[in-house]
Amino acid sequence: MRRILIEMPLDDFVRLKGGGPFYHAIQSFSVVQILRSGPEGVTMIVRIRPKDPTAAFDALARLTHVNMQLIDSSGDVFTCLMKTGRATSPLRRLGKKAGGGYLVPPIEVEGERARLTFVGKSRDIESIMSRLSKHGFHYRTVSISDLRLPATSPLTALTDKQLRVLSAAYEQGYYDRPRRVSSKVLARRLGLSSSTLVNHRLKAERRLLSVVLGQLPLAHAS
């Protein structure tokens, strides 16, 4: 798995993400944590600092079409819960058409620049970057590196394929109740047969349980 951090002008970010009036009214924006991500939308915790330090949170919230709920405010910085609906922006379609790759924190806006982080297989990252260029988005690569999990993480017990399937299942709502995506649909999105997806998912779940229950030490999990 690879991680790439890119930077682009705010105007290109707005064209990619949408929400121009909102992003042009803030000095900084950062995603603290993504709580849920899938076809039906994204729920995340974000921090916002408006350009006008006297701006009220409600006034900023009215500039965007997404649901924003204030969690805390400190000075002119607001921490809030942001919920988007079914995503139709070019940003969402990029990952879907590429067949893989995920947008993850850090996702930041500072002044007239924005930074985005993607993780995925090398071919997924290359496909997303190619589509950005194809559609006329300007960006520069800040850093690119291997995505390494902490040695103590149970996820190190999984193969790349198992990790990809399990991550996608979680992100897209397979484990939600009610379930937001079926195995058949998830397999199609990942370009796998249903039987292959189920096989990878069951093996991944068994390995994780073995590690958590202490039956498979991490040192012998690979």
Order of alpha helices (4+ residues) and beta strands (2+ residues): beta-alpha-alpha-beta-beta-alpha-beta-beta-alpha-beta-beta-alpha-beta-alpha-alpha-alpha
